[in-house]
Amino acid sequence: QVQLVESGGGLVQPGGSLRLSCAASGSIFSINAMGWYRQTPGKERELVAAFTVGGSANYAEFVRGRFTIARDSTYTLYLQMNRLKPEDTAVYYCNAKLPRAWGTENYWGQGTQVTVSS
């Protein structure tokens, strides 16, 4: 079992910045990939940025060059979001993947709201 707790969301003006954090606890040494997703009402949850099993960072095209994903040795995951746009408004979720004999088990945080508005 893994628990994920996000923080750092809020209201920011267009062009501003926010930094999201995701603290992982529990069986963290079983985690083989972590990432950030976002969701708006009526839409599917979509990948924003993630570290793959191999350790490389992948970004969605719509955030490349503006957002940066990072993590530290305690399995805390970060998302630095710069030059925010109104269309970045969404609930942002932290995800952790654990390999199981039958496949991959996904864990999610509770989500943190990001609102970009003047």
C-alpha positions as CSV (number, residue, x, y, z in Angstrom):
1,Q,0.0,0.0,0.0
2,V,1.1,3.5,-0.8
3,Q,-0.4,6.8,0.4
4,L,0.0,10.0,-1.6
5,V,-0.8,13.4,-0.4
6,E,-0.6,16.4,-2.7
7,S,-0.2,20.0,-1.7
8,G,0.6,23.4,-3.3
9,G,-2.5,24.1,-5.4
10,G,-4.3,27.3,-5.4
11,L,-5.4,30.4,-7.4
12,V,-2.8,32.1,-9.6
13,Q,-3.0,34.7,-12.3
14,P,-2.1,33.9,-15.9
15,G,1.6,33.9,-16.4
16,G,2.2,33.0,-12.7
17,S,3.8,30.0,-11.1
18,L,2.9,27.3,-8.7
19,R,4.8,24.3,-7.2
20,L,2.9,21.1,-6.4
21,S,4.3,18.5,-4.0
22,C,3.3,14.9,-3.5
23,A,4.5,13.1,-0.4
24,A,4.5,9.3,-0.6
25,S,4.4,7.0,2.3
26,G,3.9,3.3,2.9
27,S,5.6,0.8,0.6
28,I,7.5,3.5,-1.3
29,F,10.5,1.3,-2.2
30,S,8.1,-0.8,-4.4
31,I,7.3,2.3,-6.5
32,N,8.8,2.0,-10.0
33,A,7.2,5.1,-11.6
34,M,5.5,8.3,-10.5
35,G,3.8,11.2,-12.2
36,W,1.3,14.0,-12.3
37,Y,-2.1,13.9,-14.1
38,R,-4.9,16.4,-14.3
39,Q,-8.6,16.3,-14.8
40,T,-11.4,18.9,-15.6
41,P,-15.1,18.2,-15.3
42,G,-16.4,16.1,-18.1
43,K,-13.0,15.1,-19.4
44,E,-10.8,12.1,-19.0
45,R,-7.8,12.3,-16.6
46,E,-4.7,13.1,-18.7
47,L,-1.0,12.8,-18.2
48,V,0.9,16.0,-17.4
49,A,4.4,14.7,-16.6
50,A,5.8,11.5,-15.3
51,F,9.0,9.6,-14.6
52,T,9.1,6.3,-16.4
53,V,10.3,3.0,-15.0
54,G,13.6,3.8,-16.6
55,G,13.8,7.1,-14.8
56,S,13.4,9.5,-17.7
57,A,10.9,12.3,-17.6
58,N,8.1,12.5,-20.0
59,Y,5.9,15.6,-20.6
60,A,2.6,16.2,-22.3
61,E,3.1,18.5,-25.3
62,F,0.8,21.1,-23.8
63,V,3.2,21.6,-20.8
64,R,6.6,21.0,-22.4
65,G,8.9,24.0,-21.7
66,R,6.6,25.4,-19.0
67,F,6.4,22.6,-16.3
68,T,9.2,20.6,-14.7
69,I,8.8,17.4,-12.8
70,A,11.3,16.5,-10.1
71,R,11.6,14.1,-7.2
72,D,13.9,13.6,-4.2
73,S,15.3,10.6,-2.4
74,T,12.3,10.4,-0.1
75,Y,9.9,9.7,-3.0
76,T,8.5,13.2,-2.7
77,L,7.4,14.3,-6.2
78,Y,7.2,17.9,-7.4
79,L,5.7,19.7,-10.3
80,Q,7.0,23.2,-11.0
81,M,4.5,25.0,-13.1
82,N,5.5,28.3,-14.8
83,R,3.8,30.5,-17.3
84,L,0.5,29.1,-16.3
85,K,-2.5,29.5,-18.6
86,P,-6.3,29.5,-17.9
87,E,-6.5,26.2,-19.7
88,D,-4.2,24.7,-17.0
89,T,-7.0,25.0,-14.6
90,A,-7.8,21.5,-13.3
91,V,-7.5,19.1,-10.3
92,Y,-4.0,17.7,-10.3
93,Y,-3.4,14.2,-9.1
94,C,-0.2,12.4,-8.1
95,N,0.2,8.9,-9.3
96,A,2.5,6.0,-8.2
97,K,2.8,2.7,-10.0
98,L,3.8,-0.5,-8.3
99,P,4.6,-3.7,-10.2
100,R,2.6,-6.7,-9.2
101,A,2.7,-10.3,-10.4
102,W,-0.5,-9.6,-12.4
103,G,0.5,-6.3,-13.8
104,T,0.7,-2.7,-12.5
105,E,-1.1,-1.3,-9.5
106,N,-1.9,2.4,-9.6
107,Y,-2.2,4.6,-6.5
108,W,-3.7,8.1,-6.6
109,G,-3.6,11.1,-4.2
110,Q,-6.8,13.0,-3.3
111,G,-6.0,15.8,-5.8
112,T,-5.2,19.5,-5.5
113,Q,-7.1,22.2,-7.3
114,V,-5.2,24.6,-9.5
115,T,-7.1,27.6,-10.8
116,V,-5.5,30.0,-13.3
117,S,-7.6,33.2,-13.5
118,S,-7.3,36.9,-13.4
